[in-house]
Amino acid sequence: MSIKKKSATIDIFDKIRGKHLSFGRMLESIRKADEITQVELAKKIKISKAHLCDIEKSRRQVSLERAIQFAKILGYSEYQFAAKALEDQVKNAGLKVKIVLEAA
């Protein structure tokens, strides 16, 4: 799947769910769409299965740097992954905003 199609897939997830798609839910959706286990994805992105589970369930947040690293490893848009990680951070700070990143 091309990066453009992958970015569009993330946008579709937002529209289908009709609510905030957290970074963790996005990662879980991607994993399920690729039909791989948590163990397989965790190994691919170099974290433990427990850590991945915590991210998917929104018990742990992902730093901006880590989100970008995951995007590179998985072949997705760094902007999309970064935006989702930032959205989670501002949402947890009590702000209701959608983050859109564009190249400068």
VMD Tcl script that builds the backbone (N, CA, C; Angstrom):
set m [mol new atoms 312]
animate dup $m
set s [atomselect $m all]
$s set {name element resname resid chain x y z} {
  {N N MET 1 A 0.835 -1.172 0.000}
  {CA C MET 1 A 0.000 0.000 0.000}
  {C C MET 1 A 0.882 1.238 0.000}
  {N N SER 2 A 0.552 2.215 -0.843}
  {CA C SER 2 A 1.362 3.425 -0.924}
  {C C SER 2 A 1.124 4.320 0.291}
  {N N ILE 3 A 2.055 5.237 0.516}
  {CA C ILE 3 A 1.932 6.148 1.657}
  {C C ILE 3 A 0.692 7.023 1.507}
  {N N LYS 4 A 0.367 7.468 0.287}
  {CA C LYS 4 A -0.833 8.282 0.085}
  {C C LYS 4 A -2.078 7.498 0.482}
  {N N LYS 5 A -2.152 6.241 0.057}
  {CA C LYS 5 A -3.304 5.408 0.404}
  {C C LYS 5 A -3.353 5.181 1.906}
  {N N LYS 6 A -2.194 4.996 2.526}
  {CA C LYS 6 A -2.158 4.773 3.964}
  {C C LYS 6 A -2.641 6.009 4.702}
  {N N SER 7 A -2.272 7.199 4.244}
  {CA C SER 7 A -2.731 8.432 4.877}
  {C C SER 7 A -4.237 8.561 4.731}
  {N N ALA 8 A -4.735 8.225 3.566}
  {CA C ALA 8 A -6.176 8.284 3.337}
  {C C ALA 8 A -6.898 7.286 4.232}
  {N N THR 9 A -6.286 6.136 4.471}
  {CA C THR 9 A -6.877 5.131 5.341}
  {C C THR 9 A -7.070 5.678 6.745}
  {N N ILE 10 A -6.098 6.397 7.255}
  {CA C ILE 10 A -6.207 6.991 8.592}
  {C C ILE 10 A -7.345 7.998 8.620}
  {N N ASP 11 A -7.486 8.819 7.574}
  {CA C ASP 11 A -8.589 9.778 7.511}
  {C C ASP 11 A -9.934 9.060 7.507}
  {N N ILE 12 A -9.992 7.943 6.808}
  {CA C ILE 12 A -11.233 7.157 6.764}
  {C C ILE 12 A -11.570 6.621 8.146}
  {N N PHE 13 A -10.563 6.165 8.890}
  {CA C PHE 13 A -10.806 5.679 10.255}
  {C C PHE 13 A -11.495 6.763 11.079}
  {N N ASP 14 A -11.029 8.005 10.950}
  {CA C ASP 14 A -11.619 9.125 11.694}
  {C C ASP 14 A -13.090 9.287 11.328}
  {N N LYS 15 A -13.394 9.239 10.053}
  {CA C LYS 15 A -14.765 9.463 9.599}
  {C C LYS 15 A -15.688 8.318 9.996}
  {N N ILE 16 A -15.227 7.096 9.882}
  {CA C ILE 16 A -16.046 5.932 10.217}
  {C C ILE 16 A -16.402 5.933 11.686}
  {N N ARG 17 A -15.437 6.182 12.523}
  {CA C ARG 17 A -15.662 6.131 13.959}
  {C C ARG 17 A -16.497 7.303 14.454}
  {N N GLY 18 A -16.436 8.427 13.758}
  {CA C GLY 18 A -17.207 9.583 14.148}
  {C C GLY 18 A -16.796 10.185 15.488}
  {N N LYS 19 A -15.668 9.784 15.987}
  {CA C LYS 19 A -15.159 10.340 17.240}
  {C C LYS 19 A -13.642 10.362 17.156}
  {N N HIS 20 A -13.036 10.893 18.206}
  {CA C HIS 20 A -11.576 10.996 18.218}
  {C C HIS 20 A -10.920 9.623 18.053}
  {N N LEU 21 A -10.044 9.546 17.096}
  {CA C LEU 21 A -9.258 8.335 16.895}
  {C C LEU 21 A -7.912 8.570 17.548}
  {N N SER 22 A -7.708 7.940 18.678}
  {CA C SER 22 A -6.448 8.111 19.394}
  {C C SER 22 A -5.314 7.451 18.625}
  {N N PHE 23 A -4.102 7.800 18.994}
  {CA C PHE 23 A -2.938 7.174 18.382}
  {C C PHE 23 A -2.996 5.663 18.590}
  {N N GLY 24 A -3.341 5.253 19.789}
  {CA C GLY 24 A -3.417 3.826 20.107}
  {C C GLY 24 A -4.449 3.093 19.282}
  {N N ARG 25 A -5.637 3.693 19.137}
  {CA C ARG 25 A -6.689 3.056 18.327}
  {C C ARG 25 A -6.283 3.001 16.862}
  {N N MET 26 A -5.590 4.049 16.410}
  {CA C MET 26 A -5.099 4.057 15.041}
  {C C MET 26 A -4.111 2.916 14.833}
  {N N LEU 27 A -3.179 2.768 15.769}
  {CA C LEU 27 A -2.179 1.707 15.668}
  {C C LEU 27 A -2.844 0.331 15.696}
  {N N GLU 28 A -3.829 0.167 16.569}
  {CA C GLU 28 A -4.565 -1.096 16.653}
  {C C GLU 28 A -5.304 -1.379 15.346}
  {N N SER 29 A -5.944 -0.354 14.773}
  {CA C SER 29 A -6.661 -0.525 13.505}
  {C C SER 29 A -5.727 -0.931 12.384}
  {N N ILE 30 A -4.560 -0.311 12.337}
  {CA C ILE 30 A -3.564 -0.653 11.324}
  {C C ILE 30 A -3.112 -2.100 11.514}
  {N N ARG 31 A -2.846 -2.469 12.763}
  {CA C ARG 31 A -2.392 -3.840 13.062}
  {C C ARG 31 A -3.436 -4.859 12.628}
  {N N LYS 32 A -4.690 -4.589 12.944}
  {CA C LYS 32 A -5.758 -5.523 12.585}
  {C C LYS 32 A -5.970 -5.575 11.080}
  {N N ALA 33 A -5.870 -4.419 10.423}
  {CA C ALA 33 A -6.015 -4.392 8.965}
  {C C ALA 33 A -4.907 -5.185 8.285}
  {N N ASP 34 A -3.721 -5.149 8.873}
  {CA C ASP 34 A -2.582 -5.909 8.338}
  {C C ASP 34 A -2.595 -7.369 8.786}
  {N N GLU 35 A -3.578 -7.696 9.643}
  {CA C GLU 35 A -3.762 -9.061 10.143}
  {C C GLU 35 A -2.506 -9.602 10.813}
  {N N ILE 36 A -1.946 -8.786 11.723}
  {CA C ILE 36 A -0.799 -9.250 12.490}
  {C C ILE 36 A -1.117 -9.150 13.980}
  {N N THR 37 A -0.434 -9.930 14.763}
  {CA C THR 37 A -0.662 -9.967 16.203}
  {C C THR 37 A 0.069 -8.823 16.887}
  {N N GLN 38 A -0.294 -8.598 18.144}
  {CA C GLN 38 A 0.421 -7.603 18.930}
  {C C GLN 38 A 1.894 -7.973 19.053}
  {N N VAL 39 A 2.159 -9.242 19.221}
  {CA C VAL 39 A 3.547 -9.701 19.347}
  {C C VAL 39 A 4.337 -9.342 18.088}
  {N N GLU 40 A 3.757 -9.595 16.925}
  {CA C GLU 40 A 4.443 -9.315 15.662}
  {C C GLU 40 A 4.680 -7.817 15.466}
  {N N LEU 41 A 3.650 -7.007 15.756}
  {CA C LEU 41 A 3.811 -5.569 15.590}
  {C C LEU 41 A 4.808 -5.007 16.602}
  {N N ALA 42 A 4.712 -5.470 17.831}
  {CA C ALA 42 A 5.643 -4.998 18.871}
  {C C ALA 42 A 7.085 -5.281 18.467}
  {N N LYS 43 A 7.310 -6.453 17.946}
  {CA C LYS 43 A 8.661 -6.823 17.514}
  {C C LYS 43 A 9.126 -5.913 16.371}
  {N N LYS 44 A 8.205 -5.630 15.453}
  {CA C LYS 44 A 8.539 -4.807 14.302}
  {C C LYS 44 A 8.907 -3.380 14.710}
  {N N ILE 45 A 8.199 -2.825 15.689}
  {CA C ILE 45 A 8.466 -1.447 16.097}
  {C C ILE 45 A 9.374 -1.369 17.329}
  {N N LYS 46 A 9.891 -2.525 17.716}
  {CA C LYS 46 A 10.927 -2.636 18.759}
  {C C LYS 46 A 10.471 -2.174 20.151}
  {N N ILE 47 A 9.272 -2.650 20.541}
  {CA C ILE 47 A 8.791 -2.436 21.904}
  {C C ILE 47 A 8.221 -3.756 22.405}
  {N N SER 48 A 7.911 -3.842 23.690}
  {CA C SER 48 A 7.333 -5.076 24.225}
  {C C SER 48 A 5.851 -5.149 23.876}
  {N N LYS 49 A 5.315 -6.355 23.909}
  {CA C LYS 49 A 3.888 -6.547 23.663}
  {C C LYS 49 A 3.073 -5.801 24.711}
  {N N ALA 50 A 3.516 -5.826 25.950}
  {CA C ALA 50 A 2.805 -5.132 27.025}
  {C C ALA 50 A 2.752 -3.627 26.767}
  {N N HIS 51 A 3.876 -3.088 26.294}
  {CA C HIS 51 A 3.924 -1.660 25.980}
  {C C HIS 51 A 2.967 -1.337 24.840}
  {N N LEU 52 A 2.955 -2.168 23.804}
  {CA C LEU 52 A 2.041 -1.980 22.678}
  {C C LEU 52 A 0.598 -2.045 23.151}
  {N N CYS 53 A 0.283 -3.004 23.989}
  {CA C CYS 53 A -1.070 -3.138 24.521}
  {C C CYS 53 A -1.475 -1.861 25.264}
  {N N ASP 54 A -0.572 -1.335 26.073}
  {CA C ASP 54 A -0.855 -0.102 26.809}
  {C C ASP 54 A -1.078 1.084 25.865}
  {N N ILE 55 A -0.331 1.139 24.777}
  {CA C ILE 55 A -0.522 2.209 23.789}
  {C C ILE 55 A -1.884 2.053 23.121}
  {N N GLU 56 A -2.208 0.839 22.689}
  {CA C GLU 56 A -3.480 0.599 22.006}
  {C C GLU 56 A -4.678 0.924 22.897}
  {N N LYS 57 A -4.553 0.697 24.180}
  {CA C LYS 57 A -5.655 0.943 25.119}
  {C C LYS 57 A -5.595 2.353 25.708}
  {N N SER 58 A -4.692 3.191 25.178}
  {CA C SER 58 A -4.519 4.579 25.619}
  {C C SER 58 A -4.126 4.711 27.089}
  {N N ARG 59 A -3.481 3.690 27.611}
  {CA C ARG 59 A -2.948 3.777 28.979}
  {C C ARG 59 A -1.578 4.436 28.982}
  {N N ARG 60 A -0.939 4.467 27.807}
  {CA C ARG 60 A 0.356 5.140 27.642}
  {C C ARG 60 A 0.280 6.007 26.402}
  {N N GLN 61 A 0.896 7.172 26.504}
  {CA C GLN 61 A 0.990 8.052 25.348}
  {C C GLN 61 A 2.319 7.819 24.641}
  {N N VAL 62 A 2.350 8.207 23.407}
  {CA C VAL 62 A 3.557 8.076 22.595}
  {C C VAL 62 A 4.121 9.471 22.357}
  {N N SER 63 A 5.416 9.607 22.527}
  {CA C SER 63 A 6.061 10.896 22.263}
  {C C SER 63 A 6.023 11.178 20.760}
  {N N LEU 64 A 6.220 12.433 20.438}
  {CA C LEU 64 A 6.263 12.827 19.034}
  {C C LEU 64 A 7.376 12.085 18.305}
  {N N GLU 65 A 8.523 11.988 18.945}
  {CA C GLU 65 A 9.658 11.294 18.330}
  {C C GLU 65 A 9.345 9.824 18.075}
  {N N ARG 66 A 8.721 9.187 19.051}
  {CA C ARG 66 A 8.382 7.765 18.919}
  {C C ARG 66 A 7.325 7.568 17.830}
  {N N ALA 67 A 6.361 8.458 17.755}
  {CA C ALA 67 A 5.322 8.366 16.719}
  {C C ALA 67 A 5.948 8.426 15.328}
  {N N ILE 68 A 6.894 9.334 15.152}
  {CA C ILE 68 A 7.574 9.468 13.863}
  {C C ILE 68 A 8.387 8.211 13.559}
  {N N GLN 69 A 9.041 7.673 14.564}
  {CA C GLN 69 A 9.813 6.435 14.395}
  {C C GLN 69 A 8.896 5.290 13.959}
  {N N PHE 70 A 7.734 5.152 14.605}
  {CA C PHE 70 A 6.785 4.101 14.235}
  {C C PHE 70 A 6.326 4.272 12.790}
  {N N ALA 71 A 6.033 5.514 12.397}
  {CA C ALA 71 A 5.583 5.782 11.029}
  {C C ALA 71 A 6.627 5.345 10.015}
  {N N LYS 72 A 7.879 5.673 10.279}
  {CA C LYS 72 A 8.962 5.284 9.363}
  {C C LYS 72 A 9.071 3.771 9.247}
  {N N ILE 73 A 9.024 3.091 10.377}
  {CA C ILE 73 A 9.150 1.631 10.379}
  {C C ILE 73 A 7.997 0.983 9.625}
  {N N LEU 74 A 6.779 1.503 9.829}
  {CA C LEU 74 A 5.585 0.890 9.247}
  {C C LEU 74 A 5.270 1.397 7.845}
  {N N GLY 75 A 5.966 2.454 7.407}
  {CA C GLY 75 A 5.746 2.973 6.061}
  {C C GLY 75 A 4.537 3.876 5.937}
  {N N TYR 76 A 4.161 4.533 7.030}
  {CA C TYR 76 A 3.031 5.457 7.013}
  {C C TYR 76 A 3.535 6.893 7.040}
  {N N SER 77 A 2.617 7.824 6.851}
  {CA C SER 77 A 2.944 9.239 6.856}
  {C C SER 77 A 3.402 9.687 8.242}
  {N N GLU 78 A 4.584 10.275 8.291}
  {CA C GLU 78 A 5.107 10.801 9.551}
  {C C GLU 78 A 4.200 11.921 10.070}
  {N N TYR 79 A 3.632 12.711 9.151}
  {CA C TYR 79 A 2.749 13.804 9.539}
  {C C TYR 79 A 1.492 13.266 10.229}
  {N N GLN 80 A 0.915 12.225 9.678}
  {CA C GLN 80 A -0.305 11.655 10.260}
  {C C GLN 80 A -0.030 11.098 11.645}
  {N N PHE 81 A 1.044 10.342 11.778}
  {CA C PHE 81 A 1.369 9.746 13.074}
  {C C PHE 81 A 1.692 10.837 14.103}
  {N N ALA 82 A 2.445 11.849 13.674}
  {CA C ALA 82 A 2.791 12.946 14.575}
  {C C ALA 82 A 1.532 13.701 15.004}
  {N N ALA 83 A 0.638 13.955 14.059}
  {CA C ALA 83 A -0.603 14.669 14.377}
  {C C ALA 83 A -1.437 13.903 15.397}
  {N N LYS 84 A -1.538 12.602 15.233}
  {CA C LYS 84 A -2.316 11.786 16.176}
  {C C LYS 84 A -1.687 11.796 17.560}
  {N N ALA 85 A -0.368 11.708 17.629}
  {CA C ALA 85 A 0.309 11.745 18.928}
  {C C ALA 85 A 0.096 13.095 19.601}
  {N N LEU 86 A 0.198 14.175 18.828}
  {CA C LEU 86 A -0.020 15.510 19.374}
  {C C LEU 86 A -1.469 15.714 19.803}
  {N N GLU 87 A -2.424 15.203 19.014}
  {CA C GLU 87 A -3.839 15.289 19.386}
  {C C GLU 87 A -4.081 14.650 20.745}
  {N N ASP 88 A -3.492 13.485 20.967}
  {CA C ASP 88 A -3.653 12.814 22.261}
  {C C ASP 88 A -3.094 13.675 23.391}
  {N N GLN 89 A -1.951 14.288 23.146}
  {CA C GLN 89 A -1.326 15.106 24.183}
  {C C GLN 89 A -2.174 16.326 24.524}
  {N N VAL 90 A -2.702 17.014 23.510}
  {CA C VAL 90 A -3.518 18.199 23.800}
  {C C VAL 90 A -4.877 17.815 24.362}
  {N N LYS 91 A -5.410 16.679 23.929}
  {CA C LYS 91 A -6.687 16.203 24.490}
  {C C LYS 91 A -6.518 15.908 25.983}
  {N N ASN 92 A -5.431 15.263 26.348}
  {CA C ASN 92 A -5.168 14.964 27.756}
  {C C ASN 92 A -4.914 16.230 28.576}
  {N N ALA 93 A -4.545 17.314 27.902}
  {CA C ALA 93 A -4.353 18.594 28.575}
  {C C ALA 93 A -5.673 19.365 28.695}
  {N N GLY 94 A -6.737 18.777 28.155}
  {CA C GLY 94 A -8.054 19.382 28.287}
  {C C GLY 94 A -8.517 20.212 27.107}
  {N N LEU 95 A -7.768 20.219 26.019}
  {CA C LEU 95 A -8.156 20.971 24.834}
  {C C LEU 95 A -8.794 20.043 23.811}
  {N N LYS 96 A -9.838 20.520 23.155}
  {CA C LYS 96 A -10.491 19.738 22.116}
  {C C LYS 96 A -10.153 20.368 20.773}
  {N N VAL 97 A -9.109 19.843 20.150}
  {CA C VAL 97 A -8.659 20.373 18.864}
  {C C VAL 97 A -8.244 19.209 17.959}
  {N N LYS 98 A -8.230 19.502 16.677}
  {CA C LYS 98 A -7.697 18.554 15.714}
  {C C LYS 98 A -6.404 19.145 15.184}
  {N N ILE 99 A -5.357 18.344 15.159}
  {CA C ILE 99 A -4.040 18.787 14.715}
  {C C ILE 99 A -3.863 18.431 13.240}
  {N N VAL 100 A -3.448 19.412 12.451}
  {CA C VAL 100 A -3.136 19.176 11.045}
  {C C VAL 100 A -1.727 19.707 10.816}
  {N N LEU 101 A -0.848 18.836 10.350}
  {CA C LEU 101 A 0.535 19.228 10.093}
  {C C LEU 101 A 0.768 19.312 8.590}
  {N N GLU 102 A 1.501 20.340 8.188}
  {CA C GLU 102 A 1.863 20.514 6.795}
  {C C GLU 102 A 3.355 20.815 6.718}
  {N N ALA 103 A 3.958 20.434 5.642}
  {CA C ALA 103 A 5.372 20.740 5.447}
  {C C ALA 103 A 5.558 22.251 5.370}
  {N N ALA 104 A 6.632 22.727 5.976}
  {CA C ALA 104 A 6.915 24.175 5.972}
  {C C ALA 104 A 7.582 24.593 4.689}
}
mol reanalyze $m
mol bondsrecalc $m
mol representation Tube
mol addrep $m
